[in-house]
Amino acid sequence: MLHWLCPHCGVRCETSLPERVNTPCGLCVATATWEQLPAAAHRMIDDAIRRGNIPGLLAMRAADPPINLPHAMDALEYRHQAGVRPGDASS
Ligand SMILES: [Zn+2]
């Protein structure tokens, strides 16, 4: 395996693909992808994630532009870290 540090957040990454070395980690790519979406899509996806991870992934795929797997898994983790989680219907 090849190892490098993400140029954005410094997290340790590993890959078997030489062309991926020194590229941003999946979470940084997910963050950049997320920030390109309009606010309406953010609300729709966050509401879906609060209903469950699968609805969240489906909402990402339905967004414009869509977030498809495997990036959607990183985006889901990014939203979890931002405090958006299944079972949290308080907002
Ligand atoms: Zn990173």
PDB file of the backbone (N, CA, C, O) and the ligand in Angstrom, with CONECT records:
HET     ZN  A 101       1
ATOM      1  N   MET A   1       0.826  -1.203   0.000  1.00  0.00           N
ATOM      2  CA  MET A   1       0.000   0.000   0.000  1.00  0.00           C
ATOM      3  C   MET A   1       0.865   1.260   0.000  1.00  0.00           C
ATOM      4  O   MET A   1       1.970   1.275   0.542  1.00  0.00           O
ATOM      5  N   LEU A   2       0.339   2.306  -0.617  1.00  0.00           N
ATOM      6  CA  LEU A   2       1.004   3.609  -0.639  1.00  0.00           C
ATOM      7  C   LEU A   2       0.361   4.499   0.418  1.00  0.00           C
ATOM      8  O   LEU A   2      -0.852   4.452   0.617  1.00  0.00           O
ATOM      9  N   HIS A   3       1.166   5.307   1.093  1.00  0.00           N
ATOM     10  CA  HIS A   3       0.674   6.183   2.152  1.00  0.00           C
ATOM     11  C   HIS A   3       1.017   7.627   1.840  1.00  0.00           C
ATOM     12  O   HIS A   3       2.066   7.921   1.267  1.00  0.00           O
ATOM     13  N   TRP A   4       0.111   8.534   2.229  1.00  0.00           N
ATOM     14  CA  TRP A   4       0.385   9.966   2.124  1.00  0.00           C
ATOM     15  C   TRP A   4      -0.510  10.690   3.116  1.00  0.00           C
ATOM     16  O   TRP A   4      -1.428  10.098   3.684  1.00  0.00           O
ATOM     17  N   LEU A   5      -0.240  11.972   3.320  1.00  0.00           N
ATOM     18  CA  LEU A   5      -1.077  12.788   4.194  1.00  0.00           C
ATOM     19  C   LEU A   5      -1.945  13.682   3.326  1.00  0.00           C
ATOM     20  O   LEU A   5      -1.459  14.300   2.379  1.00  0.00           O
ATOM     21  N   CYS A   6      -3.243  13.750   3.654  1.00  0.00           N
ATOM     22  CA  CYS A   6      -4.163  14.608   2.911  1.00  0.00           C
ATOM     23  C   CYS A   6      -3.644  16.040   2.915  1.00  0.00           C
ATOM     24  O   CYS A   6      -3.352  16.569   3.987  1.00  0.00           O
ATOM     25  N   PRO A   7      -3.516  16.696   1.742  1.00  0.00           N
ATOM     26  CA  PRO A   7      -2.987  18.066   1.698  1.00  0.00           C
ATOM     27  C   PRO A   7      -3.913  19.088   2.351  1.00  0.00           C
ATOM     28  O   PRO A   7      -3.478  20.205   2.629  1.00  0.00           O
ATOM     29  N   HIS A   8      -5.175  18.743   2.603  1.00  0.00           N
ATOM     30  CA  HIS A   8      -6.122  19.690   3.209  1.00  0.00           C
ATOM     31  C   HIS A   8      -6.163  19.543   4.721  1.00  0.00           C
ATOM     32  O   HIS A   8      -5.961  20.519   5.443  1.00  0.00           O
ATOM     33  N   CYS A   9      -6.425  18.318   5.216  1.00  0.00           N
ATOM     34  CA  CYS A   9      -6.645  18.145   6.649  1.00  0.00           C
ATOM     35  C   CYS A   9      -5.522  17.377   7.328  1.00  0.00           C
ATOM     36  O   CYS A   9      -5.489  17.295   8.556  1.00  0.00           O
ATOM     37  N   GLY A  10      -4.586  16.803   6.540  1.00  0.00           N
ATOM     38  CA  GLY A  10      -3.431  16.142   7.126  1.00  0.00           C
ATOM     39  C   GLY A  10      -3.684  14.737   7.622  1.00  0.00           C
ATOM     40  O   GLY A  10      -2.804  14.131   8.233  1.00  0.00           O
ATOM     41  N   VAL A  11      -4.889  14.197   7.366  1.00  0.00           N
ATOM     42  CA  VAL A  11      -5.176  12.848   7.807  1.00  0.00           C
ATOM     43  C   VAL A  11      -4.348  11.862   6.987  1.00  0.00           C
ATOM     44  O   VAL A  11      -4.046  12.109   5.820  1.00  0.00           O
ATOM     45  N   ARG A  12      -3.982  10.737   7.617  1.00  0.00           N
ATOM     46  CA  ARG A  12      -3.170   9.733   6.937  1.00  0.00           C
ATOM     47  C   ARG A  12      -4.056   8.911   6.003  1.00  0.00           C
ATOM     48  O   ARG A  12      -5.099   8.407   6.421  1.00  0.00           O
ATOM     49  N   CYS A  13      -3.650   8.776   4.752  1.00  0.00           N
ATOM     50  CA  CYS A  13      -4.413   8.046   3.748  1.00  0.00           C
ATOM     51  C   CYS A  13      -3.581   6.897   3.217  1.00  0.00           C
ATOM     52  O   CYS A  13      -2.352   6.909   3.288  1.00  0.00           O
ATOM     53  N   GLU A  14      -4.277   5.900   2.682  1.00  0.00           N
ATOM     54  CA  GLU A  14      -3.552   4.828   2.011  1.00  0.00           C
ATOM     55  C   GLU A  14      -4.336   4.362   0.801  1.00  0.00           C
ATOM     56  O   GLU A  14      -5.566   4.422   0.786  1.00  0.00           O
ATOM     57  N   THR A  15      -3.620   3.896  -0.214  1.00  0.00           N
ATOM     58  CA  THR A  15      -4.245   3.447  -1.451  1.00  0.00           C
ATOM     59  C   THR A  15      -3.314   2.474  -2.153  1.00  0.00           C
ATOM     60  O   THR A  15      -2.114   2.428  -1.879  1.00  0.00           O
ATOM     61  N   SER A  16      -3.888   1.700  -3.061  1.00  0.00           N
ATOM     62  CA  SER A  16      -3.070   0.869  -3.933  1.00  0.00           C
ATOM     63  C   SER A  16      -2.914   1.523  -5.304  1.00  0.00           C
ATOM     64  O   SER A  16      -2.232   0.988  -6.179  1.00  0.00           O
ATOM     65  N   LEU A  17      -3.560   2.702  -5.490  1.00  0.00           N
ATOM     66  CA  LEU A  17      -3.552   3.372  -6.785  1.00  0.00           C
ATOM     67  C   LEU A  17      -2.568   4.542  -6.758  1.00  0.00           C
ATOM     68  O   LEU A  17      -2.823   5.526  -6.064  1.00  0.00           O
ATOM     69  N   PRO A  18      -1.451   4.468  -7.489  1.00  0.00           N
ATOM     70  CA  PRO A  18      -0.434   5.543  -7.439  1.00  0.00           C
ATOM     71  C   PRO A  18      -1.001   6.909  -7.810  1.00  0.00           C
ATOM     72  O   PRO A  18      -0.530   7.918  -7.286  1.00  0.00           O
ATOM     73  N   GLU A  19      -2.000   6.980  -8.699  1.00  0.00           N
ATOM     74  CA  GLU A  19      -2.531   8.288  -9.115  1.00  0.00           C
ATOM     75  C   GLU A  19      -3.315   8.974  -8.007  1.00  0.00           C
ATOM     76  O   GLU A  19      -3.591  10.170  -8.104  1.00  0.00           O
ATOM     77  N   ARG A  20      -3.682   8.240  -6.946  1.00  0.00           N
ATOM     78  CA  ARG A  20      -4.433   8.861  -5.842  1.00  0.00           C
ATOM     79  C   ARG A  20      -3.517   9.518  -4.816  1.00  0.00           C
ATOM     80  O   ARG A  20      -3.981  10.303  -3.990  1.00  0.00           O
ATOM     81  N   VAL A  21      -2.217   9.208  -4.858  1.00  0.00           N
ATOM     82  CA  VAL A  21      -1.303   9.743  -3.859  1.00  0.00           C
ATOM     83  C   VAL A  21      -1.270  11.267  -3.956  1.00  0.00           C
ATOM     84  O   VAL A  21      -1.241  11.832  -5.049  1.00  0.00           O
ATOM     85  N   ASN A  22      -1.273  11.928  -2.781  1.00  0.00           N
ATOM     86  CA  ASN A  22      -1.234  13.391  -2.671  1.00  0.00           C
ATOM     87  C   ASN A  22      -2.508  14.072  -3.150  1.00  0.00           C
ATOM     88  O   ASN A  22      -2.512  15.285  -3.360  1.00  0.00           O
ATOM     89  N   THR A  23      -3.590  13.320  -3.327  1.00  0.00           N
ATOM     90  CA  THR A  23      -4.896  13.924  -3.579  1.00  0.00           C
ATOM     91  C   THR A  23      -5.616  14.057  -2.238  1.00  0.00           C
ATOM     92  O   THR A  23      -5.250  13.372  -1.283  1.00  0.00           O
ATOM     93  N   PRO A  24      -6.649  14.936  -2.140  1.00  0.00           N
ATOM     94  CA  PRO A  24      -7.383  15.071  -0.866  1.00  0.00           C
ATOM     95  C   PRO A  24      -8.043  13.746  -0.471  1.00  0.00           C
ATOM     96  O   PRO A  24      -8.381  12.925  -1.323  1.00  0.00           O
ATOM     97  N   CYS A  25      -8.218  13.559   0.848  1.00  0.00           N
ATOM     98  CA  CYS A  25      -8.863  12.358   1.351  1.00  0.00           C
ATOM     99  C   CYS A  25     -10.352  12.385   0.995  1.00  0.00           C
ATOM    100  O   CYS A  25     -10.880  13.410   0.562  1.00  0.00           O
ATOM    101  N   GLY A  26     -11.010  11.258   1.182  1.00  0.00           N
ATOM    102  CA  GLY A  26     -12.418  11.145   0.814  1.00  0.00           C
ATOM    103  C   GLY A  26     -13.285  12.155   1.531  1.00  0.00           C
ATOM    104  O   GLY A  26     -14.237  12.682   0.955  1.00  0.00           O
ATOM    105  N   LEU A  27     -12.963  12.431   2.788  1.00  0.00           N
ATOM    106  CA  LEU A  27     -13.786  13.360   3.563  1.00  0.00           C
ATOM    107  C   LEU A  27     -13.640  14.782   3.030  1.00  0.00           C
ATOM    108  O   LEU A  27     -14.621  15.524   2.980  1.00  0.00           O
ATOM    109  N   CYS A  28     -12.423  15.176   2.629  1.00  0.00           N
ATOM    110  CA  CYS A  28     -12.232  16.517   2.064  1.00  0.00           C
ATOM    111  C   CYS A  28     -12.937  16.629   0.717  1.00  0.00           C
ATOM    112  O   CYS A  28     -13.520  17.669   0.410  1.00  0.00           O
ATOM    113  N   VAL A  29     -12.892  15.567  -0.092  1.00  0.00           N
ATOM    114  CA  VAL A  29     -13.607  15.572  -1.370  1.00  0.00           C
ATOM    115  C   VAL A  29     -15.099  15.684  -1.101  1.00  0.00           C
ATOM    116  O   VAL A  29     -15.804  16.416  -1.797  1.00  0.00           O
ATOM    117  N   ALA A  30     -15.589  14.959  -0.088  1.00  0.00           N
ATOM    118  CA  ALA A  30     -17.012  15.004   0.254  1.00  0.00           C
ATOM    119  C   ALA A  30     -17.410  16.406   0.711  1.00  0.00           C
ATOM    120  O   ALA A  30     -18.487  16.891   0.365  1.00  0.00           O
ATOM    121  N   THR A  31     -16.538  17.060   1.491  1.00  0.00           N
ATOM    122  CA  THR A  31     -16.818  18.405   1.965  1.00  0.00           C
ATOM    123  C   THR A  31     -16.938  19.366   0.789  1.00  0.00           C
ATOM    124  O   THR A  31     -17.865  20.175   0.740  1.00  0.00           O
ATOM    125  N   ALA A  32     -16.005  19.280  -0.158  1.00  0.00           N
ATOM    126  CA  ALA A  32     -16.034  20.160  -1.327  1.00  0.00           C
ATOM    127  C   ALA A  32     -17.286  19.897  -2.158  1.00  0.00           C
ATOM    128  O   ALA A  32     -17.915  20.829  -2.659  1.00  0.00           O
ATOM    129  N   THR A  33     -17.645  18.613  -2.300  1.00  0.00           N
ATOM    130  CA  THR A  33     -18.840  18.261  -3.068  1.00  0.00           C
ATOM    131  C   THR A  33     -20.077  18.836  -2.396  1.00  0.00           C
ATOM    132  O   THR A  33     -20.955  19.397  -3.051  1.00  0.00           O
ATOM    133  N   TRP A  34     -20.132  18.684  -1.062  1.00  0.00           N
ATOM    134  CA  TRP A  34     -21.274  19.171  -0.280  1.00  0.00           C
ATOM    135  C   TRP A  34     -21.446  20.670  -0.454  1.00  0.00           C
ATOM    136  O   TRP A  34     -22.561  21.158  -0.640  1.00  0.00           O
ATOM    137  N   GLU A  35     -20.322  21.408  -0.392  1.00  0.00           N
ATOM    138  CA  GLU A  35     -20.395  22.870  -0.434  1.00  0.00           C
ATOM    139  C   GLU A  35     -20.836  23.377  -1.798  1.00  0.00           C
ATOM    140  O   GLU A  35     -21.230  24.536  -1.925  1.00  0.00           O
ATOM    141  N   GLN A  36     -20.776  22.523  -2.826  1.00  0.00           N
ATOM    142  CA  GLN A  36     -21.241  22.926  -4.157  1.00  0.00           C
ATOM    143  C   GLN A  36     -22.762  22.832  -4.274  1.00  0.00           C
ATOM    144  O   GLN A  36     -23.354  23.407  -5.188  1.00  0.00           O
ATOM    145  N   LEU A  37     -23.396  22.104  -3.344  1.00  0.00           N
ATOM    146  CA  LEU A  37     -24.847  21.924  -3.428  1.00  0.00           C
ATOM    147  C   LEU A  37     -25.566  23.168  -2.898  1.00  0.00           C
ATOM    148  O   LEU A  37     -25.062  23.826  -1.987  1.00  0.00           O
ATOM    149  N   PRO A  38     -26.732  23.496  -3.452  1.00  0.00           N
ATOM    150  CA  PRO A  38     -27.507  24.634  -2.947  1.00  0.00           C
ATOM    151  C   PRO A  38     -28.087  24.344  -1.567  1.00  0.00           C
ATOM    152  O   PRO A  38     -28.200  23.187  -1.162  1.00  0.00           O
ATOM    153  N   ALA A  39     -28.453  25.406  -0.848  1.00  0.00           N
ATOM    154  CA  ALA A  39     -28.960  25.265   0.517  1.00  0.00           C
ATOM    155  C   ALA A  39     -30.204  24.383   0.572  1.00  0.00           C
ATOM    156  O   ALA A  39     -30.403  23.648   1.539  1.00  0.00           O
ATOM    157  N   ALA A  40     -31.041  24.454  -0.462  1.00  0.00           N
ATOM    158  CA  ALA A  40     -32.252  23.633  -0.469  1.00  0.00           C
ATOM    159  C   ALA A  40     -31.896  22.153  -0.470  1.00  0.00           C
ATOM    160  O   ALA A  40     -32.565  21.353   0.185  1.00  0.00           O
ATOM    161  N   ALA A  41     -30.852  21.783  -1.198  1.00  0.00           N
ATOM    162  CA  ALA A  41     -30.413  20.383  -1.226  1.00  0.00           C
ATOM    163  C   ALA A  41     -29.828  19.982   0.116  1.00  0.00           C
ATOM    164  O   ALA A  41     -30.024  18.852   0.563  1.00  0.00           O
ATOM    165  N   HIS A  42     -29.100  20.910   0.777  1.00  0.00           N
ATOM    166  CA  HIS A  42     -28.564  20.627   2.111  1.00  0.00           C
ATOM    167  C   HIS A  42     -29.694  20.256   3.072  1.00  0.00           C
ATOM    168  O   HIS A  42     -29.612  19.268   3.802  1.00  0.00           O
ATOM    169  N   ARG A  43     -30.769  21.089   3.053  1.00  0.00           N
ATOM    170  CA  ARG A  43     -31.879  20.832   3.978  1.00  0.00           C
ATOM    171  C   ARG A  43     -32.551  19.496   3.663  1.00  0.00           C
ATOM    172  O   ARG A  43     -32.871  18.726   4.569  1.00  0.00           O
ATOM    173  N   MET A  44     -32.765  19.225   2.361  1.00  0.00           N
ATOM    174  CA  MET A  44     -33.429  17.993   1.960  1.00  0.00           C
ATOM    175  C   MET A  44     -32.612  16.770   2.399  1.00  0.00           C
ATOM    176  O   MET A  44     -33.162  15.801   2.923  1.00  0.00           O
ATOM    177  N   ILE A  45     -31.304  16.830   2.179  1.00  0.00           N
ATOM    178  CA  ILE A  45     -30.449  15.685   2.507  1.00  0.00           C
ATOM    179  C   ILE A  45     -30.349  15.520   4.026  1.00  0.00           C
ATOM    180  O   ILE A  45     -30.434  14.401   4.533  1.00  0.00           O
ATOM    181  N   ASP A  46     -30.168  16.634   4.759  1.00  0.00           N
ATOM    182  CA  ASP A  46     -30.063  16.538   6.218  1.00  0.00           C
ATOM    183  C   ASP A  46     -31.351  15.971   6.820  1.00  0.00           C
ATOM    184  O   ASP A  46     -31.303  15.150   7.736  1.00  0.00           O
ATOM    185  N   ASP A  47     -32.509  16.415   6.296  1.00  0.00           N
ATOM    186  CA  ASP A  47     -33.777  15.872   6.783  1.00  0.00           C
ATOM    187  C   ASP A  47     -33.839  14.365   6.524  1.00  0.00           C
ATOM    188  O   ASP A  47     -34.296  13.602   7.375  1.00  0.00           O
ATOM    189  N   ALA A  48     -33.374  13.943   5.343  1.00  0.00           N
ATOM    190  CA  ALA A  48     -33.392  12.516   4.995  1.00  0.00           C
ATOM    191  C   ALA A  48     -32.457  11.725   5.901  1.00  0.00           C
ATOM    192  O   ALA A  48     -32.795  10.618   6.319  1.00  0.00           O
ATOM    193  N   ILE A  49     -31.280  12.280   6.210  1.00  0.00           N
ATOM    194  CA  ILE A  49     -30.321  11.583   7.080  1.00  0.00           C
ATOM    195  C   ILE A  49     -30.931  11.381   8.467  1.00  0.00           C
ATOM    196  O   ILE A  49     -30.699  10.354   9.104  1.00  0.00           O
ATOM    197  N   ARG A  50     -31.720  12.372   8.941  1.00  0.00           N
ATOM    198  CA  ARG A  50     -32.335  12.240  10.269  1.00  0.00           C
ATOM    199  C   ARG A  50     -33.359  11.100  10.284  1.00  0.00           C
ATOM    200  O   ARG A  50     -33.653  10.539  11.340  1.00  0.00           O
ATOM    201  N   ARG A  51     -33.901  10.762   9.105  1.00  0.00           N
ATOM    202  CA  ARG A  51     -34.816   9.614   9.020  1.00  0.00           C
ATOM    203  C   ARG A  51     -34.043   8.302   8.939  1.00  0.00           C
ATOM    204  O   ARG A  51     -34.591   7.243   9.242  1.00  0.00           O
ATOM    205  N   GLY A  52     -32.773   8.361   8.532  1.00  0.00           N
ATOM    206  CA  GLY A  52     -31.968   7.152   8.425  1.00  0.00           C
ATOM    207  C   GLY A  52     -30.863   7.333   7.408  1.00  0.00           C
ATOM    208  O   GLY A  52     -30.934   8.214   6.551  1.00  0.00           O
ATOM    209  N   ASN A  53     -29.827   6.487   7.504  1.00  0.00           N
ATOM    210  CA  ASN A  53     -28.692   6.618   6.592  1.00  0.00           C
ATOM    211  C   ASN A  53     -29.072   6.285   5.155  1.00  0.00           C
ATOM    212  O   ASN A  53     -28.607   6.947   4.227  1.00  0.00           O
ATOM    213  N   ILE A  54     -29.909   5.272   4.956  1.00  0.00           N
ATOM    214  CA  ILE A  54     -30.298   4.888   3.590  1.00  0.00           C
ATOM    215  C   ILE A  54     -31.111   6.009   2.930  1.00  0.00           C
ATOM    216  O   ILE A  54     -30.808   6.377   1.795  1.00  0.00           O
ATOM    217  N   PRO A  55     -32.144   6.572   3.605  1.00  0.00           N
ATOM    218  CA  PRO A  55     -32.818   7.733   3.012  1.00  0.00           C
ATOM    219  C   PRO A  55     -31.847   8.871   2.707  1.00  0.00           C
ATOM    220  O   PRO A  55     -32.006   9.569   1.707  1.00  0.00           O
ATOM    221  N   GLY A  56     -30.842   9.061   3.564  1.00  0.00           N
ATOM    222  CA  GLY A  56     -29.850  10.103   3.322  1.00  0.00           C
ATOM    223  C   GLY A  56     -29.062   9.857   2.048  1.00  0.00           C
ATOM    224  O   GLY A  56     -28.836  10.768   1.251  1.00  0.00           O
ATOM    225  N   LEU A  57     -28.648   8.607   1.870  1.00  0.00           N
ATOM    226  CA  LEU A  57     -27.889   8.263   0.659  1.00  0.00           C
ATOM    227  C   LEU A  57     -28.752   8.425  -0.589  1.00  0.00           C
ATOM    228  O   LEU A  57     -28.275   8.880  -1.628  1.00  0.00           O
ATOM    229  N   LEU A  58     -30.031   8.049  -0.478  1.00  0.00           N
ATOM    230  CA  LEU A  58     -30.936   8.188  -1.617  1.00  0.00           C
ATOM    231  C   LEU A  58     -31.161   9.657  -1.948  1.00  0.00           C
ATOM    232  O   LEU A  58     -31.246  10.023  -3.121  1.00  0.00           O
ATOM    233  N   ALA A  59     -31.261  10.512  -0.909  1.00  0.00           N
ATOM    234  CA  ALA A  59     -31.454  11.941  -1.133  1.00  0.00           C
ATOM    235  C   ALA A  59     -30.230  12.548  -1.808  1.00  0.00           C
ATOM    236  O   ALA A  59     -30.366  13.431  -2.656  1.00  0.00           O
ATOM    237  N   MET A  60     -29.038  12.086  -1.442  1.00  0.00           N
ATOM    238  CA  MET A  60     -27.818  12.585  -2.098  1.00  0.00           C
ATOM    239  C   MET A  60     -27.810  12.211  -3.566  1.00  0.00           C
ATOM    240  O   MET A  60     -27.400  13.001  -4.416  1.00  0.00           O
ATOM    241  N   ARG A  61     -28.267  10.991  -3.864  1.00  0.00           N
ATOM    242  CA  ARG A  61     -28.287  10.543  -5.252  1.00  0.00           C
ATOM    243  C   ARG A  61     -29.318  11.343  -6.046  1.00  0.00           C
ATOM    244  O   ARG A  61     -29.166  11.536  -7.252  1.00  0.00           O
ATOM    245  N   ALA A  62     -30.370  11.810  -5.363  1.00  0.00           N
ATOM    246  CA  ALA A  62     -31.427  12.569  -6.037  1.00  0.00           C
ATOM    247  C   ALA A  62     -31.089  14.055  -6.140  1.00  0.00           C
ATOM    248  O   ALA A  62     -31.796  14.798  -6.821  1.00  0.00           O
ATOM    249  N   ALA A  63     -30.011  14.503  -5.469  1.00  0.00           N
ATOM    250  CA  ALA A  63     -29.663  15.926  -5.493  1.00  0.00           C
ATOM    251  C   ALA A  63     -29.134  16.311  -6.876  1.00  0.00           C
ATOM    252  O   ALA A  63     -28.812  15.459  -7.703  1.00  0.00           O
ATOM    253  N   ASP A  64     -29.057  17.638  -7.096  1.00  0.00           N
ATOM    254  CA  ASP A  64     -28.551  18.144  -8.373  1.00  0.00           C
ATOM    255  C   ASP A  64     -27.448  19.145  -8.109  1.00  0.00           C
ATOM    256  O   ASP A  64     -27.749  20.251  -7.659  1.00  0.00           O
ATOM    257  N   PRO A  65     -26.176  18.824  -8.363  1.00  0.00           N
ATOM    258  CA  PRO A  65     -25.684  17.574  -8.946  1.00  0.00           C
ATOM    259  C   PRO A  65     -25.727  16.439  -7.940  1.00  0.00           C
ATOM    260  O   PRO A  65     -25.585  16.685  -6.742  1.00  0.00           O
ATOM    261  N   PRO A  66     -25.918  15.200  -8.384  1.00  0.00           N
ATOM    262  CA  PRO A  66     -26.035  14.079  -7.453  1.00  0.00           C
ATOM    263  C   PRO A  66     -24.696  13.718  -6.807  1.00  0.00           C
ATOM    264  O   PRO A  66     -23.630  13.926  -7.386  1.00  0.00           O
ATOM    265  N   ILE A  67     -24.782  13.171  -5.593  1.00  0.00           N
ATOM    266  CA  ILE A  67     -23.610  12.582  -4.935  1.00  0.00           C
ATOM    267  C   ILE A  67     -23.822  11.074  -4.981  1.00  0.00           C
ATOM    268  O   ILE A  67     -24.719  10.551  -4.320  1.00  0.00           O
ATOM    269  N   ASN A  68     -23.012  10.385  -5.748  1.00  0.00           N
ATOM    270  CA  ASN A  68     -23.171   8.942  -5.900  1.00  0.00           C
ATOM    271  C   ASN A  68     -22.158   8.199  -5.041  1.00  0.00           C
ATOM    272  O   ASN A  68     -21.147   8.767  -4.628  1.00  0.00           O
ATOM    273  N   LEU A  69     -22.434   6.926  -4.775  1.00  0.00           N
ATOM    274  CA  LEU A  69     -21.468   6.070  -4.098  1.00  0.00           C
ATOM    275  C   LEU A  69     -20.208   5.968  -4.949  1.00  0.00           C
ATOM    276  O   LEU A  69     -20.317   6.002  -6.175  1.00  0.00           O
ATOM    277  N   PRO A  70     -19.012   5.843  -4.362  1.00  0.00           N
ATOM    278  CA  PRO A  70     -18.754   5.755  -2.920  1.00  0.00           C
ATOM    279  C   PRO A  70     -18.682   7.129  -2.232  1.00  0.00           C
ATOM    280  O   PRO A  70     -18.559   7.192  -1.009  1.00  0.00           O
ATOM    281  N   HIS A  71     -18.756   8.240  -3.006  1.00  0.00           N
ATOM    282  CA  HIS A  71     -18.598   9.560  -2.391  1.00  0.00           C
ATOM    283  C   HIS A  71     -19.711   9.847  -1.389  1.00  0.00           C
ATOM    284  O   HIS A  71     -19.500  10.543  -0.396  1.00  0.00           O
ATOM    285  N   ALA A  72     -20.915   9.297  -1.661  1.00  0.00           N
ATOM    286  CA  ALA A  72     -22.028   9.534  -0.755  1.00  0.00           C
ATOM    287  C   ALA A  72     -21.728   9.007   0.650  1.00  0.00           C
ATOM    288  O   ALA A  72     -22.176   9.591   1.637  1.00  0.00           O
ATOM    289  N   MET A  73     -20.974   7.908   0.744  1.00  0.00           N
ATOM    290  CA  MET A  73     -20.624   7.377   2.073  1.00  0.00           C
ATOM    291  C   MET A  73     -19.740   8.380   2.823  1.00  0.00           C
ATOM    292  O   MET A  73     -19.903   8.577   4.027  1.00  0.00           O
ATOM    293  N   ASP A  74     -18.806   9.012   2.106  1.00  0.00           N
ATOM    294  CA  ASP A  74     -17.945  10.019   2.736  1.00  0.00           C
ATOM    295  C   ASP A  74     -18.758  11.249   3.117  1.00  0.00           C
ATOM    296  O   ASP A  74     -18.548  11.840   4.176  1.00  0.00           O
ATOM    297  N   ALA A  75     -19.694  11.631   2.239  1.00  0.00           N
ATOM    298  CA  ALA A  75     -20.539  12.785   2.537  1.00  0.00           C
ATOM    299  C   ALA A  75     -21.422  12.502   3.749  1.00  0.00           C
ATOM    300  O   ALA A  75     -21.664  13.388   4.569  1.00  0.00           O
ATOM    301  N   LEU A  76     -21.901  11.260   3.857  1.00  0.00           N
ATOM    302  CA  LEU A  76     -22.716  10.873   5.012  1.00  0.00           C
ATOM    303  C   LEU A  76     -21.901  10.988   6.298  1.00  0.00           C
ATOM    304  O   LEU A  76     -22.385  11.499   7.308  1.00  0.00           O
ATOM    305  N   GLU A  77     -20.661  10.509   6.250  1.00  0.00           N
ATOM    306  CA  GLU A  77     -19.778  10.614   7.410  1.00  0.00           C
ATOM    307  C   GLU A  77     -19.523  12.083   7.751  1.00  0.00           C
ATOM    308  O   GLU A  77     -19.468  12.459   8.922  1.00  0.00           O
ATOM    309  N   TYR A  78     -19.370  12.901   6.721  1.00  0.00           N
ATOM    310  CA  TYR A  78     -19.155  14.336   6.919  1.00  0.00           C
ATOM    311  C   TYR A  78     -20.350  14.962   7.646  1.00  0.00           C
ATOM    312  O   TYR A  78     -20.163  15.777   8.550  1.00  0.00           O
ATOM    313  N   ARG A  79     -21.578  14.586   7.259  1.00  0.00           N
ATOM    314  CA  ARG A  79     -22.771  15.134   7.913  1.00  0.00           C
ATOM    315  C   ARG A  79     -22.890  14.603   9.343  1.00  0.00           C
ATOM    316  O   ARG A  79     -23.304  15.337  10.241  1.00  0.00           O
ATOM    317  N   HIS A  80     -22.528  13.323   9.565  1.00  0.00           N
ATOM    318  CA  HIS A  80     -22.543  12.776  10.920  1.00  0.00           C
ATOM    319  C   HIS A  80     -21.617  13.598  11.815  1.00  0.00           C
ATOM    320  O   HIS A  80     -21.970  13.920  12.949  1.00  0.00           O
ATOM    321  N   GLN A  81     -20.424  13.937  11.301  1.00  0.00           N
ATOM    322  CA  GLN A  81     -19.466  14.712  12.089  1.00  0.00           C
ATOM    323  C   GLN A  81     -19.991  16.118  12.346  1.00  0.00           C
ATOM    324  O   GLN A  81     -19.633  16.751  13.340  1.00  0.00           O
ATOM    325  N   ALA A  82     -20.852  16.606  11.437  1.00  0.00           N
ATOM    326  CA  ALA A  82     -21.447  17.932  11.608  1.00  0.00           C
ATOM    327  C   ALA A  82     -22.642  17.883  12.561  1.00  0.00           C
ATOM    328  O   ALA A  82     -23.260  18.912  12.834  1.00  0.00           O
ATOM    329  N   GLY A  83     -22.971  16.678  13.075  1.00  0.00           N
ATOM    330  CA  GLY A  83     -24.029  16.563  14.061  1.00  0.00           C
ATOM    331  C   GLY A  83     -25.367  16.147  13.485  1.00  0.00           C
ATOM    332  O   GLY A  83     -26.353  16.091  14.218  1.00  0.00           O
ATOM    333  N   VAL A  84     -25.433  15.851  12.184  1.00  0.00           N
ATOM    334  CA  VAL A  84     -26.671  15.399  11.557  1.00  0.00           C
ATOM    335  C   VAL A  84     -26.674  13.873  11.579  1.00  0.00           C
ATOM    336  O   VAL A  84     -25.874  13.222  10.906  1.00  0.00           O
ATOM    337  N   ARG A  85     -27.594  13.319  12.369  1.00  0.00           N
ATOM    338  CA  ARG A  85     -27.582  11.869  12.572  1.00  0.00           C
ATOM    339  C   ARG A  85     -28.996  11.308  12.531  1.00  0.00           C
ATOM    340  O   ARG A  85     -29.958  12.007  12.850  1.00  0.00           O
ATOM    341  N   PRO A  86     -29.119  10.030  12.134  1.00  0.00           N
ATOM    342  CA  PRO A  86     -30.431   9.376  12.201  1.00  0.00           C
ATOM    343  C   PRO A  86     -30.975   9.385  13.620  1.00  0.00           C
ATOM    344  O   PRO A  86     -30.221   9.244  14.583  1.00  0.00           O
ATOM    345  N   GLY A  87     -32.288   9.550  13.747  1.00  0.00           N
ATOM    346  CA  GLY A  87     -32.914   9.520  15.049  1.00  0.00           C
ATOM    347  C   GLY A  87     -32.963  10.873  15.737  1.00  0.00           C
ATOM    348  O   GLY A  87     -33.551  11.000  16.811  1.00  0.00           O
ATOM    349  N   ASP A  88     -32.349  11.893  15.129  1.00  0.00           N
ATOM    350  CA  ASP A  88     -32.371  13.232  15.700  1.00  0.00           C
ATOM    351  C   ASP A  88     -33.407  14.056  14.980  1.00  0.00           C
ATOM    352  O   ASP A  88     -33.109  14.687  13.966  1.00  0.00           O
ATOM    353  N   ALA A  89     -34.632  14.057  15.496  1.00  0.00           N
ATOM    354  CA  ALA A  89     -35.732  14.768  14.844  1.00  0.00           C
ATOM    355  C   ALA A  89     -35.993  16.106  15.494  1.00  0.00           C
ATOM    356  O   ALA A  89     -37.058  16.691  15.296  1.00  0.00           O
ATOM    357  N   SER A  90     -35.025  16.614  16.281  1.00  0.00           N
ATOM    358  CA  SER A  90     -35.254  17.814  17.068  1.00  0.00           C
ATOM    359  C   SER A  90     -35.245  19.071  16.221  1.00  0.00           C
ATOM    360  O   SER A  90     -35.754  20.101  16.663  1.00  0.00           O
ATOM    361  N   SER A  91     -34.682  19.026  15.011  1.00  0.00           N
ATOM    362  CA  SER A  91     -34.627  20.247  14.204  1.00  0.00           C
ATOM    363  C   SER A  91     -35.236  20.021  12.828  1.00  0.00           C
ATOM    364  O   SER A  91     -35.276  20.941  12.011  1.00  0.00           O
TER     365      SER A  91
HETATM  366 ZN    ZN A 101      -8.571  15.487   4.103  1.00  0.00          ZN2+
END
